[in-house]
């Protein structure tokens, strides 16, 4: 009887998992202690948004993130602050998709110390950064109703998470470094096979035929993110595409291998795009991530290695230097 019960339980679990159960196998990536099976964060149901003034702000914030170009694109109704992309081009499904650059842990982690800023950073400042970097534009007034609405929505998405916690499934899924440099030539082949049908042979994207913005955003060129954006770092781009691309992929049905994701990141970030630098970034260069492609650096590794890798030697140097400094 015991063996029969175990067999039935195993079959039940298999069907439950296939039907969308929230436990999934997960690699223990980057030594971050992700257990073999972990319950991933899920966004709250939009039907739970309250029907009051606060709820109206949340709904407006979601609309601004979903259709940023309508309000702030080249022909925006409120201003021409951005390049025509929508916030949700990087924060998928209005910032609610598991491992899709979602907002799940923003409320629990902010305000937080920003290594790039060198000081504490608020949610409003983070939103402004997205306008200036990922959308290559100008940030709206931080005291505007629109920024307050976007913040209200982001806080709603992250409701219920204990302060200081970052549940698995929020942000981007950690991806282990390659033991070699990422190869843009190999990445080009991945792009041609799996990406160009949506994003175009020249990375130009596909405009939305029904509303302002893009159905598939440009990955390079004058209308894409600039060199100060987070996605310009390979360690941000690679996990994003591995868990979410090509179209139709999700973290449970990935189509790219880790190597393909890193190589694709190298190819896309080798293409021309707007150049923008903020001289105040990374005031403490010891805190600069290993894959920021612009110096100065606290080590002797080349800018090419800082852009394409291999990153592990740089990470080891940082670790050893920090250990000596803290003695």
Secondary structure, 3 states (H helix, E strand, C coil): CHHHHHHHHHHHHHHHHHCCCCEEECCCHHHCCCCCEEECCCCCCHHHCCCCHHHHHHHHHHHHHHCHHHHHCCCCCCCCCCCCCCHHHCCHHHHCCCCCCCCCCHHHHCCEEECCCCEEECHHHHHHHHHHCCCCCCCCCCCCHHHHHHHHHHHHHCCCCCCCCCCCCCCCCCCCCCCCCCCHHHHHHHHHHHCHHHHCCCCCCEECCCCCCEEECCCCECCCCCCCCHHHCHHHHHHHHHHHCCCCCCCCCCCCCHHHHHHHHHHHCCCCECCCCCCCCCCCHHHCCCCCCCCCCCCCCCHHHHHHCCCHHHHHHHHHHHHHHCC
